[in-house]
Amino acid sequence: MANTPAEGELAFHIRHMPGGRTSAYVASQLRVGDRIKVSGPLGVAYLRERHSGPVLLVAGGSGLAPIESILRTLLDGEHPHPIILYFGVRSERDLYHEPLLRELTARHANFTYHVVLSEQKGARGRRYGLVHEAVGADLRESDGLMAYLAGPPVMVEAATALLAERGLAPSQMHADAFYNQA
């Protein structure tokens, strides 16, 4: 889910995956007006609104959905501290919502984002490598930092370990790993 709590409609990021039961259903059978049953969200990477300080957001693939919700809620609430998003995808073809991220960057001086490609070196001058490594290369100060992570389990686990090494306490990290239900 990518909508903010203030929005009346639910928004989802769904990528049509070969062999994916849900994505295939959404892509080929679901029609406007169809009734569906939704439960959740069930994760722990939700915004802690009492936090006053810098925010680090790390998303891998469709992990951008809950991270986008957190980001837009912070910006709509005029969060005054720096907000940095790292969005890791395999290649340019996996990148989505960049026009929204550019618009948010233009409207909010405290927000910046970085796209990190793990399999497409040199594409459009983008950073290349693993997203948690980009975070590690850039992270200089962790005092008062709150981190939210969502995406593939390997990415979430690596980023969580990195942030713990950099001094973040478990209470400063909120992560949801997206497991494939093959």
N, C-alpha and C positions, 0 to 999 in steps of 0.2 A: 504494500500500500504506500502510495506516495502523497496522498493528500494531507493537508494540515488538519488539526483538530477543529479549526474554525470553518472548514469547508463542508458544505452539505452533501456533496457527492463524493463517492469513493473513487480513487484513481489508482490504477495498477500499472506496473511495468511488466509486460509479458513478452518474452521473445519466443517465437515459434521455433521449437527445437525438433529435429527429426526424431521420431519415436516418442516424443513427449505427449503424454495423454492429455494433460490440461491444455498445453499450448496448441496442440492439434485441434482440440475441441473448440477453443476460442477462435482459432484462425479459420476453421472450416464449417462449424456448425452453429455457434452462438450468434444470435441475431438481436438487433435492437428490440427491446421490449420483452425478451426472454427473462424468466425469473431464475435466479441462481441463489444458492445458499452460501453465505460467506461467514467464516468464523475468524476471530482474531482481531487485531494482531496479537501474537502470542510471544513475541520476543522480549528481550530486555534492553535493546538499544533504542530506548525512547528518550525524549528530551527531559532532562532534569532542569526544570524552569527556575529553580532557586540559585543555580550556578551563576556566579558573577566572575567572569574571567575569560581567557582565550579558549577557543573551541577548535579541536582538530577532528575532521571528518575523513574517514577512509572508506571508500566504496570499491568493491570489485564487481564488475558486470552489473547484473540486475540488483545488486546490493545498493545501487544508487537510489532505489525507490524509498526505503525508509530514511536514508541519509538526506534525500531531497526534502522530505517532510520536515525533518529536524532543521535543515538549513533554512527553508522558507519560513518556518515558525520563528526561528531566531531573528531573521531579517525583518519579518513583519512586526515583531515586537521591539524593533530598534535596539537589538543587542549591541552595546557600544564597544565591545572588545573584538580583537581580531578573530576571524573565522577563516580557517584554511581547509580546503577540500582537496584530497588526492583521489583521483578516479582512475583505477587500473582496469584496462581492457587488453585483450590480445592484440587487436589491430584496429585500424581506422574503421573497418566495417562494423566493429562491435561498439563503436562510440555512438552515443545518442544523447540528446538533450543539451548538446553544447550551445546552441543558440540561447537557451534559457540561462545557462551558466554565464555566458558572455553578458547577457542583459543584466543579470543580478550583480555581476562585477562592475558594470558601468553605473548602476544605481546605488551601490553600497561600497564606500571606500574601504570598509573594514573586511571585505570579503575578497579572497583570491582562490583560484583553483589551479590544479596541475593535472594534466592527463599523462598517464604513464602507459606505454605500450609494451607488452611482454614478449611479443613475437614478431613485431614489424619494426625493425631497426631503421632509424632515419626518416620515418614518415613525417612529412610536413614539419620538420624541426622539433618533433615531440621528444619527450624524454623516453628512454628505452630501458627496460629492466623490470624488476618486480616492484610493485607499488610500495611495499613496506621498506624496501631499500631506499627508495626516493624519500620517504618520510625520514628515515634514519640519516640520510645525507643532509637534510635540511633542518631537522629539529635541533635547535640550539638551547631552548629554554622550555622547561616543563613545569615550572612553578605555576600553580593555579590553573593548569591546563585540564580540560575535560575532553575525553576522546570518545567518539562513537565510531564503531566499525561494523560493516555489513558486507557480506559476500561469500565467496567460496571458503570452506573450512580451512584450507591450507593458508590462504591469505590472512584470514582472521587470526589464526593461531600464530603465524609469523609476526604479524603486526602487534598482537598482544604481548608476545614475548619481547619484542624490541622495546615497546613502551615501558614494560616492567623493568627492563635493563636500564632504561633512561630515568627511572625513579618514579614512574606513575604507580600509584597504589591501585588495588582492585576497585576501590570506590571511585576512581577517576576514569575508569575504562568500562564501556558498555558495548558489548559485541553480540551480534547475531550471525551465526554461520548458516549458510543456505546449503542444505544437503540435497543431493539429487536422489529422488525416489525411484531409482531404476528397478 
